[in-house]
Amino acid sequence: MDVIIAKNYEDMSRYTAKMIADFVRSKPNCVLGLATGSTPIGTYRELARMHREEGLDFSQVKTFNLDEYLGVGMERNKPYDLDQSYARFMYEELFRHINVQKRYTRVPNGLTTDPDHYCQWYEDEIKKAGGIDLQLLGIGGDGHWAFNEPGSSFSSRTRIEELTEQTLDDNYESFYKKAGISRKDMPHYAITMGIGTILEARNIIMMANGSKKANVIARSIEEPPTTQITASALQLHTGGVTIVLDEPAASLLKNTDRYQYLP
């Protein structure tokens, strides 16, 4: 497990984007696992710049997103700030800026009428694609991955998850409040890849920025794995794991002599 500490969010985003770009160049038909939220936006913008200015080619890349709110889907005629689906987020922040083929992108369908069947189908699609080569992750304020809330099994698969009060509060402030949607009307359930699904990715990059993430980062990296901090499952991964942080997110780490600081 490699821990990379950058001075700020911009350096963290550029470093992560370069890792992904190098991977795409080395395996043009790779399968990427993608995340939403505020953390990867800088990385996606840098990947878009690399495509635009350096010819980074995504035409053969397949993508699978981690999660989507249940009961929510991309509504093309609705303004972006009123459409809080992760499908819309991915389209606006990345997909429309690069040459990825729509038929190769997968974001869980929050409008499915048969969620259990759909979750199994999503698992099967990942397997049909050959598995995820490189999974990009953020980390929630309570240490969760995707919508795997505290207490989720490390062997869990893609499923429906009820969201905790903290996740509802965090997502309301970040996404729904600005859209004029009341907290009680925001989705309380989501489709999420499971921890077991995520751990099957051959390589993982986890990003975190800001002092609010410092405590859960320290617990995820330097304390024993626990299902109460689902991101701590990264310690169980047997492939390549890289954690990219800015200095505020790394501020509570103790084993600093083991980590790499970017100049």
MILO-167840 format. One record per residue (C-alpha): residue in three letters; x, y, z. Coordinates in steps of 0.1 Angstrom, whole numbers, padded with zeros to 4 digits, always signed. Each point is the difference from the previous one (the first is absolute). Layout:
N
ALAXYZ...
END
This chain:
263
MET+0000+0000+0000ASP+0015+0033-0011VAL-0010+0033+0017ILE+0007+0031-0020ILE-0004+0034+0016ALA-0004+0031-0021LYS+0001+0036+0012ASN-0035+0009-0011TYR-0031-0012-0019GLU+0013+0011-0034ASP+0032-0019+0003MET-0019-0031+0013SER-0024+0002-0029ARG+0028+0003-0026TYR+0020-0029+0015THR-0031-0022+0000ALA-0009+0009-0036LYS+0035-0008-0011MET-0002-0034+0016ILE-0033-0007-0018ALA+0013+0014-0033ASP+0031-0022+0002PHE-0022-0030+0006VAL-0022+0008-0029ARG+0030+0004-0023SER+0015-0033+0011LYS-0033-0018-0004PRO-0023+0018-0024ASN-0029-0024+0005CYS+0001+0001+0038VAL-0030-0001+0023LEU-0001+0030+0024GLY-0022+0002+0031LEU-0010+0036+0006ALA-0013+0020+0029THR-0021+0031+0005GLY+0000+0028+0026SER+0021+0031+0003THR+0034-0017+0005PRO+0005-0014-0036ILE-0012+0031-0019GLY+0036+0015-0003THR+0012-0034-0012TYR-0027-0002-0026ARG+0007+0035-0012GLU+0037-0008-0004LEU-0009-0032-0020ALA-0022+0021-0022ARG+0029+0024-0006MET+0023-0029-0008HIS-0025-0013-0026ARG-0005+0034-0015GLU+0037+0012+0000GLU+0020-0032+0000GLY-0023-0024-0019LEU-0006-0024+0029ASP-0023-0026-0016PHE-0029-0015+0019SER-0017-0016-0030GLN+0006-0036+0011VAL-0004+0006+0037LYS-0029-0015+0019THR-0013+0016+0032PHE-0021-0011+0030ASN-0011+0025+0026LEU-0003-0009+0037ASP-0035+0012+0008GLU-0032+0019-0007TYR-0029+0012+0021LEU-0030-0023-0002GLY-0030+0017-0017VAL+0023+0024-0018GLY+0012+0000-0037MET+0014+0025-0024GLU-0027+0023-0013ARG+0014+0016-0031ASN-0026+0029-0001LYS+0006+0010+0036PRO+0027+0026+0008TYR+0031-0016+0015ASP-0004+0018+0034LEU-0034-0015+0003ASP+0010-0035-0011GLN+0020-0017+0028SER+0005-0033-0016TYR+0035-0014-0002ALA-0006-0008-0036ARG-0004+0037-0007PHE+0031+0007+0021MET+0021-0024-0020TYR-0013+0014-0033GLU+0007+0036+0009GLU+0033-0004+0018LEU+0017-0026-0022PHE-0018-0020-0027ARG-0010+0029-0022HIS+0036+0014+0000ILE+0017-0032-0011ASN-0005-0025-0028VAL-0012-0029+0021GLN-0028-0019-0018LYS-0034+0001+0016ARG-0005-0037-0005TYR+0031-0006+0021THR-0011+0020+0030ARG-0020-0014+0029VAL-0016+0020+0028PRO-0025-0019+0022ASN-0036+0007-0011GLY-0018+0015+0029LEU-0033-0002-0019THR+0000-0038-0002THR-0033-0016+0008ASP+0017-0032+0013PRO+0030+0011+0021ASP+0010-0035+0012HIS+0001-0014-0035TYR+0018+0031-0013CYS+0027-0002+0027GLN+0008-0036-0011TRP+0001+0012-0036TYR+0025+0027+0009GLU+0022-0026+0016ASP-0003-0022-0031GLU+0009+0030-0023ILE+0032+0006+0020LYS+0010-0037-0004LYS-0008+0001-0037ALA+0023+0029-0004GLY+0028-0020+0016GLY-0001+0018+0033ILE+0011+0034+0010ASP+0037+0008-0007LEU+0002+0033+0019GLN-0026+0012+0026LEU-0001+0037+0010LEU-0014+0007+0035GLY-0007+0028+0023ILE-0009-0004+0037GLY-0030+0012+0019GLY+0001+0021+0031ASP-0007-0032+0021GLY+0025-0020-0019HIS-0023-0017-0025TRP+0007-0010-0036ALA-0027+0007-0026PHE-0033-0005+0020ASN+0014-0028+0021GLU-0010+0014+0034PRO+0017-0009+0033GLY-0007-0036+0008SER+0000-0012-0036SER+0016-0034-0005PHE+0034-0001-0016SER-0014-0028-0022SER-0031+0020-0011ARG-0010+0002-0036THR-0020+0026-0021ARG-0032+0006+0018ILE-0025+0025+0014GLU+0012+0019+0031GLU-0019+0022+0024LEU+0019+0032+0005THR+0010+0012+0035GLU-0008+0033+0015GLN+0035+0012-0005THR+0001-0009-0036LEU-0034+0017-0005ASP+0013+0031+0017ASP+0032+0001-0020ASN-0017-0006-0033TYR-0028+0025+0007GLU+0025+0028+0006SER+0021-0009-0030PHE-0027-0007-0026TYR-0036+0003+0010LYS-0002+0032+0020LYS+0012+0022-0029ALA-0027-0016-0023GLY-0027+0011+0024ILE-0009-0036+0010SER-0010-0006+0036ARG+0020-0025+0020LYS-0030-0022+0005ASP-0006-0002-0037MET+0036-0010-0010PRO+0005-0038-0006HIS+0006-0021+0031TYR+0011-0031-0019ALA+0027-0007-0026ILE+0014-0027-0023THR+0036-0006+0009MET+0029-0023-0009GLY+0008-0021+0030ILE+0033-0001+0018GLY+0007-0035-0013THR-0007+0013-0036ILE+0024+0029+0005LEU+0028-0022+0014GLU-0001-0021-0031ALA+0014+0030-0020ARG+0036-0008-0010ASN+0012+0035+0010ILE-0015+0026+0023ILE+0006+0037+0003MET-0016+0017+0030MET-0001+0038+0002ALA-0008+0023+0029ASN+0004+0037+0006GLY-0007+0025+0029SER+0005-0002+0037LYS-0036-0014+0005LYS+0013-0033-0015ALA+0032-0001+0022ASN-0015-0022+0028VAL-0016-0026-0023ILE+0031-0001-0022ALA+0022-0007+0031ARG-0024-0027+0011SER-0002-0016-0034ILE+0037-0002-0006GLU+0016-0004+0034GLU-0025-0018+0022PRO-0013-0036-0004PRO-0027-0005-0026THR-0035+0003+0012THR-0034-0001-0016GLN-0008+0032+0018ILE+0025+0017-0023THR-0007-0018-0032ALA+0029+0017-0018SER+0024-0018+0023ALA-0007-0030-0021LEU+0027+0013-0023GLN+0025-0016+0024LEU-0013-0034-0011HIS+0005+0007-0037THR+0027-0023-0016GLY+0006+0021-0031GLY+0013+0035-0005VAL-0014+0026+0024THR+0010+0037-0002ILE-0014+0026+0024VAL+0003+0036-0012LEU-0006+0027+0026ASP+0005+0037+0004GLU+0019+0012+0031PRO-0032+0009+0020ALA-0014-0035-0005ALA+0033-0016+0010SER+0005+0022+0030LEU-0008-0027+0026LEU+0021-0027-0015LYS+0028-0013+0023ASN+0022-0022-0022THR+0011+0030-0021ASP+0035-0015-0007ARG-0017-0028-0020TYR-0018+0024-0024GLN+0010+0019-0031TYR-0004+0038+0000LEU-0002+0016-0034PRO+0023+0030-0005
END
